[in-house]
Amino acid sequence: MNSREALAWLYSTQRYGIKLGLANTRRLLSELELNFPAQVIHVAGTNGKGSVCAMADAICRAAGHHTGLFTSPHLVNFHERIRVDGEMIAADEVARGLTEIRDLISTWDPHPTFFEVATAVGLQHFNKTGCEILILETGMGGRLDATNAVPSSVSVITPIDFDHEKWLGYSIEQIASEKAGIIKPHVPVVSAPQLKEAETVIRKRAAECDAALEFVSEPWTKTRIGLRGEHQKLNAAVAVAALRTARISFSDLALAEGLANIEWPARFQIWDEQIVIDGAHNPAGARTLSQTWRDAFGQDRATIILAILRDKKVSEIIDALRPIASRFLLPQIRSERAESPANLAELMRQRDIEHQQFVSAPDAISDARKFPERILITGSLHFAGEALAILRGEPDALEESAQ
């Protein structure tokens, strides 16, 4: 298969849905005969896990380490998920890896899911390129997430809150139990501050696994961080603690350089003098976004272009963003999982919020430029990716996204 054919095949595996479990991934890793380095940082949580992964990777690279970074979802194209030394996997490598895996699993029942295959492609690439440090972000949950099939040297848990309830549970305790499932026997744990219910679950799991546990409570303030927002200071502190716990060597200079130069799109990304893009996609993320907006722009309000996936707590996200909004523009976006602009508009009417519907994201962005306020594009990482492709002038580069 060439690259286009390979990715088309990969996206076709979405018909198998989301099936949490480790059996298929363990079988894949075994039959691909993959080996893993001694230092693997495994990160779960509700918000901030991608930023923590990116920070840890940036510090390691500044220190001269050969790193593999696996994150999800992607924003514009699949290659973003798999990076070696900061460079996205090449198209021919994706095609080669997917072709091998397609042929390997053609008769499997159950058939591996999109995320299981994506994880295997990433790990295969890291193995082939001889990465000495792997940094792996869970796709969803932790206990039954495909990434949990990989032995780790430190388990990292970012703040836990409500998200993906259909699969992870409808209470903080249930969600925390799934995410704390990345904790393995005798493997140390680093955690961000947690809600009381989540902290109790994490402490219990760590005790059962005889795993040393550290809660990081003080934000990182010693050096500049390239990502905006007070919450990123805590993410940085968690990333630094994880590297130290994994006994990964780095100098103070590498630490400062890595954090200062980190690039992680759609995390309060200031695109130009008017547009800010943030992938906040759950109530906790939206509340953090509102606070970050206030810290950056004071009492100034935004024209918010909003698109949310329908399996999210839509009303709570709107309520969290409302204090910083002058109006909401509601476009139809390309994701089939998106809540309809009509349904969002009804929620706006119930709250007497100024709003307008649009048939496409480009139309909404064009209209937003007419208002004097800054523009905030938010509600979903899927939408953030679509907006980035539009703003780059490459809307056809946008690929379907998934977990």
Secondary structure by P-SEA (a helix, b strand, c coil): ccaaaaaaaaaaacccccccccaaaaaaaaaaccccccbbbbbbcccaaaaaaaaaaaaaaaacccbbbbbcccccccccccccccccccaaaaaaaaaaaaaaaccccccccaaaaaaaaaaaaaaaacccbbbbbbcccccccccccccccbbbbccccccccccccccaaaaaaaaaccccccbbbbbccccaaaaaaaaaaaaaacbbbbbbcccccccccccccaaaaaaaaaaaaaaaaacccccaaaaaaaaaacccccccccccccbbbbccccaaaaaaaaaaaaacccccccccccccccccaaaaaaaaacccccbbbbbbccccccccaaaaaaaaaaacccccccccaaaaaaaaaacccbbbbbccaaaaaaaaaaaaccccccccccc
